[in-house]
Amino acid sequence: MTPMKPARRVSARLGAIAPSATLAVDSKAKALKAAGRPVIGFGAGEPDFPTPEFIVDAAAAAVHDPKNHRYTPATGLPELKKAIAAKTLRDSGYEVDPANVVVTNGGKQAVFQAFASIVDPGDEVLLPAPYWTTYPEAISLAGGTPVEVFAGADQGYLVTVEQLEAARTDKTKALLFCSPSNPTGAVYSPEQTKAIGEWAVEHGIWVITDEIYEHLLYDDAVFTPIVRAVPELADQCIVVNGVAKTYAMTGWRVGWMIAPADVTKAASNFQSHLTSNVANVSQRAAIAALEGGLEEVHEMREAFDRRRRTMVDMLRAIDGVVCPTPKGAFYAYPSVEGLIGRTVGGVEITSSADLATVILEQAEVAVVPGEAFGPSGFLRLSYALGDDDLVEGVTRIQRLLAQ
Ligand SMILES: Cc1ncc(COP(=O)(O)O)c(C=O)c1O
């Protein structure tokens, strides 16, 4: 038998995927913790609160009903799709036909299916950077080329229409838009959102808008659904959303995409072979979440807001760190470019990846380096953790960097 050539074992397509850097940091921190180390983790992108009781109760009731032990239609329970349409009208102010909703295993599957539905090999997708680590992988898997458009701390991590226009070519198929943003917490204003939507309409460019952090906003920031700002965009827009961040439901795995009919059809055909439906009981829980009020969400947001202000103040007190005020989601994204070239804990820092390693090894604090989200020179710290741990963690970083 001819031995298999090592280069042939894993396909080029999957072999090219980088592991999720955020999950990697989180699991390294969890492993250290399991080994007894007092690690504080700023890596995870999930609320630390339990899922609100009324949602858990609905799921507990659902699990005892045999009708929920079966498959549902691949694109989701009709009641859930109706609830998603009603929620979109409530929160985003425009009508959606439930037939244009596909319920997915988390927002992540919606992101993947959105790109898979519209991107062909050779297509370019404009990707404002810093970006969430999953987007370039999903674009590349669909055969597309991610084209980074970078906006630094000096512009509040918000790209301009001029920058997008400079990056546009005749191969540009789509733009990824994420506001509030993971990783930066930046939020586009209604005017900026409208300008970007109008530019996309003018040039026939699809917009994939990831609205998963829509309810986590602070100070004067407002959520602007891009389809509401530019209704003509509806026919060339895919909305990605889910219950994970809003309702502290990361483990339940319920997200969705809203798209024009042809894209919905393509995505549902794809999903019917890939995963079929989302767990039936999780869909019942999502119905309860979407039909319930937003009271608990507002309570969680208050806690995030308090932690956000504490974290930003403490980070700004560190020499060499520049931290724009995050206005949404639950991440701070300081620039640490001022620390590159310095020696920290006996190690010369040449990148934010170096800095994150030194912080984990010497201060036992897990942060995600900017390299996971685009250019080096930044750190992402989630403030979705308890107040005391948050203060202790940033104090350790302050002490290490003051040495
Ligand atoms: C910007 C963004 N979109 C989508 C998701 C997907 O969330 P989930 O798959 O848990 O619903 C995440 C999760 O980290 C995210 O940060």
The ligand as an SDF file (V2000), in Angstrom:
LIG
                    3D

 16 16  0  0  0  0  0  0  0  0999 V2000
  -19.4390   39.8370   16.9300 C   0  0  0  0  0  0  0  0  0  0  0  0
  -19.9540   38.4730   17.2250 C   0  0  0  0  0  0  0  0  0  0  0  0
  -20.8070   37.9110   16.3790 N   0  0  0  0  0  0  0  0  0  0  0  0
  -21.2980   36.6900   16.5740 C   0  0  0  0  0  0  0  0  0  0  0  0
  -20.9250   35.9530   17.6850 C   0  0  0  0  0  0  0  0  0  0  0  0
  -21.4950   34.5770   17.7930 C   0  0  0  0  0  0  0  0  0  0  0  0
  -22.0980   34.2880   18.9670 O   0  0  0  0  0  0  0  0  0  0  0  0
  -22.8360   32.8990   19.1900 P   0  0  0  0  0  0  0  0  0  0  0  0
  -22.3680   31.9530   18.1540 O   0  0  0  0  0  0  0  0  0  0  0  0
  -22.4520   32.4820   20.5700 O   0  0  0  0  0  0  0  0  0  0  0  0
  -24.3040   33.2030   19.0680 O   0  0  0  0  0  0  0  0  0  0  0  0
  -20.0130   36.4780   18.6020 C   0  0  0  0  0  0  0  0  0  0  0  0
  -19.5360   35.6970   19.7530 C   0  0  0  0  0  0  0  0  0  0  0  0
  -18.4840   35.8960   20.2920 O   0  0  0  0  0  0  0  0  0  0  0  0
  -19.5360   37.7940   18.3730 C   0  0  0  0  0  0  0  0  0  0  0  0
  -18.6900   38.3690   19.2250 O   0  0  0  0  0  0  0  0  0  0  0  0
  1  2  1  0
  2  3  1  0
  2 15  2  0
  3  4  2  0
  4  5  1  0
  5  6  1  0
  5 12  2  0
  6  7  1  0
  7  8  1  0
  8  9  2  0
  8 10  1  0
  8 11  1  0
 12 13  1  0
 12 15  1  0
 13 14  2  0
 15 16  1  0
M  END
$$$$
